[in-house]
Amino acid sequence: MAAPRSSARSTAAKGTKIPQVSWREPRPAPIVLVSGPEEVLAERAIAGVRDYLRAEDPALEVSDIRADDYAEGTLLTLTSPSLFGEPRLVRVAGVEKCTDAFLQEAVRYLEAPQEGATVILRHTGATVRGKKLLDAVRAGTGGGIEIPCTAVKRDSDRVDFAAGEFKAVKKRIQPTALRALVSAFADDLTELAAACQQLIGDVEGDITDDVITKYYGGRVEVSAFVVADTAIAGRYGEALVALRHALASGADPVPMVAAFAMKLRTMARVAGRREPSRQLAQQLGMKDWQVDRARKDLAGWNERSLGMAIQATARADAEVKGAARDPIFALERMVTVVATRDAFASTR
């Protein structure tokens, strides 16, 4: 049974005429352009297309070719119908370094794709090589789709990626555990993806802070958010210990204060609001879990103590940026005010 080729529910990106499909929900088409530099996402997308086709017909023929080491006629040979008419999947790597021979044959192929064949073009975007082919695909020639795999650079992007891994299998992870996990693999998305899959496969029930410590405690450094979370929860002694560990491991005072400021601002925005989490998140431009976490953090706080903590954080921000001689003392005073929710520390 041939894979469905119509139905374009995704909204095409600006400047293209073909559907833009999420790498988490890949589907086949005569031409599938997997673009962008993030290899982890690209591998998931390509494997997803293969699994989709194989689920429809286990007899799927899968072939791999390289566009940068291409033998003339290979593309047409591999996409041509076989004796028994099995579906064909041809995965083409290295399109950003393609030879002239591949480029010419691929552009011609778009004019008349083979029935029952799916061709995946992998282009990292590292060069403009193959632009003529990409432009033709994006213009709609060949009836293709594009699966963008943009770089995951920001911490928020990595948090969203990891959260999506657990959400996809309906497994819950505590927000603090999620941040600790991302912190442990902040420099390698491949390792973060593997860690998520290990936890999904090995752990029954929710993923908690204790689980992350058990599996990856040796890699989890004390981050600014761990210090902030501990202080906001009112665990004064633990917060000071976490602060000292963070500083000993090289944490910068400026981002430390920024973490406190971000958490407290979020709490202030959510405080007193009674709307459902999803509705409030949309109004404030936040995510549902951020609203839920802020509401949990607000337990034991009131308007006075929250305002006092925000003032202490503003003072610490100025002091760690040069307004005082001792940034460490400024941090300790801020942690004391926040963790004890008491005015005495603000005048020390």
DRENLO-43007 format. One line per field, with one value per residue (C-alpha): residue number from 1; residue in three letters; x, y, z. Coordinates in steps of 0.5 Angstrom, whole numbers, plus 2048, in hexadecimal, padded with zeros to 3 digits. Layout:
num <- (NUM,...)
residuo <- (ALA,...)
u <- (X,...)
v <- (Y,...)
w <- (Z,...)
% end
This chain:
num <- (1,2,3,4,5,6,7,8,9,10,11,12,13,14,15,16,17,18,19,20,21,22,23,24,25,26,27,28,29,30,31,32,33,34,35,36,37,38,39,40,41,42,43,44,45,46,47,48,49,50,51,52,53,54,55,56,57,58,59,60,61,62,63,64,65,66,67,68,69,70,71,72,73,74,75,76,77,78,79,80,81,82,83,84,85,86,87,88,89,90,91,92,93,94,95,96,97,98,99,100,101,102,103,104,105,106,107,108,109,110,111,112,113,114,115,116,117,118,119,120,121,122,123,124,125,126,127,128,129,130,131,132,133,134,135,136,137,138,139,140,141,142,143,144,145,146,147,148,149,150,151,152,153,154,155,156,157,158,159,160,161,162,163,164,165,166,167,168,169,170,171,172,173,174,175,176,177,178,179,180,181,182,183,184,185,186,187,188,189,190,191,192,193,194,195,196,197,198,199,200,201,202,203,204,205,206,207,208,209,210,211,212,213,214,215,216,217,218,219,220,221,222,223,224,225,226,227,228,229,230,231,232,233,234,235,236,237,238,239,240,241,242,243,244,245,246,247,248,249,250,251,252,253,254,255,256,257,258,259,260,261,262,263,264,265,266,267,268,269,270,271,272,273,274,275,276,277,278,279,280,281,282,283,284,285,286,287,288,289,290,291,292,293,294,295,296,297,298,299,300,301,302,303,304,305,306,307,308,309,310,311,312,313,314,315,316,317,318,319,320,321,322,323,324,325,326,327,328,329,330,331,332,333,334,335,336,337,338,339,340,341,342,343,344,345,346,347,348)
residuo <- (MET,ALA,ALA,PRO,ARG,SER,SER,ALA,ARG,SER,THR,ALA,ALA,LYS,GLY,THR,LYS,ILE,PRO,GLN,VAL,SER,TRP,ARG,GLU,PRO,ARG,PRO,ALA,PRO,ILE,VAL,LEU,VAL,SER,GLY,PRO,GLU,GLU,VAL,LEU,ALA,GLU,ARG,ALA,ILE,ALA,GLY,VAL,ARG,ASP,TYR,LEU,ARG,ALA,GLU,ASP,PRO,ALA,LEU,GLU,VAL,SER,ASP,ILE,ARG,ALA,ASP,ASP,TYR,ALA,GLU,GLY,THR,LEU,LEU,THR,LEU,THR,SER,PRO,SER,LEU,PHE,GLY,GLU,PRO,ARG,LEU,VAL,ARG,VAL,ALA,GLY,VAL,GLU,LYS,CYS,THR,ASP,ALA,PHE,LEU,GLN,GLU,ALA,VAL,ARG,TYR,LEU,GLU,ALA,PRO,GLN,GLU,GLY,ALA,THR,VAL,ILE,LEU,ARG,HIS,THR,GLY,ALA,THR,VAL,ARG,GLY,LYS,LYS,LEU,LEU,ASP,ALA,VAL,ARG,ALA,GLY,THR,GLY,GLY,GLY,ILE,GLU,ILE,PRO,CYS,THR,ALA,VAL,LYS,ARG,ASP,SER,ASP,ARG,VAL,ASP,PHE,ALA,ALA,GLY,GLU,PHE,LYS,ALA,VAL,LYS,LYS,ARG,ILE,GLN,PRO,THR,ALA,LEU,ARG,ALA,LEU,VAL,SER,ALA,PHE,ALA,ASP,ASP,LEU,THR,GLU,LEU,ALA,ALA,ALA,CYS,GLN,GLN,LEU,ILE,GLY,ASP,VAL,GLU,GLY,ASP,ILE,THR,ASP,ASP,VAL,ILE,THR,LYS,TYR,TYR,GLY,GLY,ARG,VAL,GLU,VAL,SER,ALA,PHE,VAL,VAL,ALA,ASP,THR,ALA,ILE,ALA,GLY,ARG,TYR,GLY,GLU,ALA,LEU,VAL,ALA,LEU,ARG,HIS,ALA,LEU,ALA,SER,GLY,ALA,ASP,PRO,VAL,PRO,MET,VAL,ALA,ALA,PHE,ALA,MET,LYS,LEU,ARG,THR,MET,ALA,ARG,VAL,ALA,GLY,ARG,ARG,GLU,PRO,SER,ARG,GLN,LEU,ALA,GLN,GLN,LEU,GLY,MET,LYS,ASP,TRP,GLN,VAL,ASP,ARG,ALA,ARG,LYS,ASP,LEU,ALA,GLY,TRP,ASN,GLU,ARG,SER,LEU,GLY,MET,ALA,ILE,GLN,ALA,THR,ALA,ARG,ALA,ASP,ALA,GLU,VAL,LYS,GLY,ALA,ALA,ARG,ASP,PRO,ILE,PHE,ALA,LEU,GLU,ARG,MET,VAL,THR,VAL,VAL,ALA,THR,ARG,ASP,ALA,PHE,ALA,SER,THR,ARG)
u <- (800,803,804,7FF,802,7FD,7FA,7FE,7FC,802,803,809,80E,80F,812,810,80A,80B,809,80E,80D,80F,815,811,80C,80F,80B,80D,80C,80F,815,817,81C,81F,822,826,82D,82A,82C,828,821,823,824,81E,81A,81D,81C,815,814,817,812,80C,80D,810,809,805,809,80F,812,814,81B,820,826,82B,82F,834,833,83A,83D,837,837,833,82D,82C,826,822,824,822,81C,819,814,816,814,80F,80D,810,810,817,81A,820,824,829,82E,833,82F,832,839,835,839,837,834,830,82D,82B,828,824,821,81F,81C,818,814,811,812,812,80B,80C,813,815,81B,81E,823,827,82A,82D,82D,835,836,832,834,82D,829,826,823,821,81E,81A,818,815,812,80D,811,810,80B,80F,80F,815,817,81B,820,822,828,826,82B,827,826,81E,81F,822,81D,818,81B,81C,815,812,816,812,80B,80C,80B,806,80C,80C,813,813,815,81B,81D,81C,821,826,826,827,82D,830,830,830,836,833,82C,82E,830,82A,825,828,828,820,81F,823,81E,818,81A,81D,819,812,80D,80F,816,818,81E,821,820,825,82A,82A,82B,82F,831,839,837,832,835,832,82F,82C,825,826,828,822,81E,820,820,819,817,819,81F,824,82A,829,829,82F,833,830,833,83A,83A,838,83D,843,841,842,83B,83B,837,834,830,82E,82B,827,824,821,81F,81B,818,816,813,80F,80C,80A,807,803,801,7FA,7F7,7F2,7F1,7F3,7FA,7F9,7F5,7FA,800,7FD,7FC,803,807,809,809,804,809,80C,805,804,80C,80B,804,808,80E,809,807,808,80A,806,806,80A,810,810,811,816,81A,819,81C,822,823,823,828,82D,82C,830,835,837,838,83D,839,83C,843,841,83C,83C,839,834,832,831,82D,828,828,826,821,81E,81E,81C,817,819,81B,821,826,824,827,82E)
v <- (800,807,80C,812,817,81D,820,826,828,82B,833,834,838,83F,83F,838,834,82E,82B,82C,826,825,820,81D,81B,819,816,814,818,817,81C,81D,823,822,829,82C,82B,827,81F,81C,81F,81D,816,816,819,814,80E,810,810,809,806,80A,806,800,7FF,800,7FB,7F6,7F5,7FC,7FD,801,804,809,80E,813,81A,81C,815,813,80E,811,80D,80B,80F,80D,805,805,809,805,7FF,7F8,7F2,7F1,7F8,7F9,801,804,809,80C,810,815,818,81E,822,828,825,822,821,824,81D,81C,823,823,81C,81E,824,820,81B,820,821,81A,816,80F,80C,808,80B,810,814,817,81D,81F,826,828,830,830,832,835,830,82C,833,832,82B,82E,834,82F,82A,830,833,82D,829,822,822,822,824,827,825,82B,829,82F,830,82F,834,838,834,835,832,82C,82C,82C,826,822,823,821,81A,819,81C,818,811,814,814,819,81D,822,829,829,822,824,82A,826,821,826,829,823,822,82A,829,823,822,81B,819,81C,819,812,814,815,80F,80B,80E,80C,805,804,808,806,80C,813,816,819,81D,817,813,818,818,810,810,816,819,819,81D,822,828,82D,832,839,836,831,836,83B,835,833,83A,83B,835,838,833,838,833,82F,836,838,832,831,838,837,830,834,83A,834,831,838,83B,842,847,84B,845,842,849,849,842,844,84A,846,841,847,84B,845,844,84B,84B,845,847,848,845,840,83E,837,836,835,83C,840,83D,83F,846,847,844,83E,837,833,82F,836,839,832,833,83A,839,833,838,83D,838,83C,843,849,850,853,84D,84D,854,854,84E,852,858,854,851,858,85A,854,855,85C,859,853,858,85C,861,85D,85A,853,84F,849,84D,850,849,846,84C,84B,844,845,84A,845,83F,842,847,84B,853,852,850,856,85B,857)
w <- (800,7FE,803,803,7FF,800,806,808,80F,811,80F,80A,80D,80A,803,801,7FE,801,808,80E,812,819,81A,820,81B,815,80F,808,801,7FA,7FD,804,805,80C,80D,812,817,81D,81B,821,81E,817,819,81D,817,812,816,817,810,80F,815,812,80B,80E,812,80C,808,80C,805,804,801,804,800,802,7FE,7FF,7FA,7FB,7F8,7F3,7ED,7E7,7E7,7EE,7F0,7EA,7EB,7F2,7F2,7EC,7ED,7EF,7EC,7F2,7F2,7FA,7FC,7FC,801,7FE,804,801,805,804,800,802,7FF,7F9,7F2,7EC,7E9,7EF,7EF,7E7,7E8,7EF,7EB,7E5,7EA,7ED,7E7,7E7,7EE,7ED,7F0,7F7,7F8,7FE,7FD,803,802,808,807,80E,80B,80C,805,800,7FB,7F8,7F9,7F2,7F4,7FB,7F8,7F3,7F8,7FD,7F7,7F6,7F1,7F2,7F7,7FD,805,809,810,813,818,81B,820,827,82B,830,837,836,82F,833,838,833,830,836,838,831,832,838,836,830,834,839,83F,844,846,84C,849,84E,84C,844,845,849,843,83E,842,842,83B,839,834,830,82D,82B,832,835,830,832,83A,839,835,83A,840,83C,83B,842,847,849,84B,84B,84A,851,853,857,850,84D,852,852,84B,849,850,84E,848,84B,84E,852,84E,84F,84F,854,859,857,858,85F,861,85F,862,869,86A,86C,86E,868,864,867,866,85F,85E,860,85C,856,857,858,851,84E,84E,84C,851,84C,848,850,851,84A,84C,853,84F,84A,84F,853,84D,84B,852,852,84B,84D,855,856,84F,84F,848,845,844,83D,83C,840,83D,836,839,83C,836,83B,83B,83F,843,845,847,84B,84E,850,854,858,859,85C,862,868,865,865,862,867,867,860,85F,864,860,859,85D,860,859,855,85B,85A,852,853,858,854,84E,851,857,85C,85E,860,85B,85F,865,861,85E,865,868,862,863,86B,869,864,868,86F,86C,871,871,876,871,86C,871,872)
% end
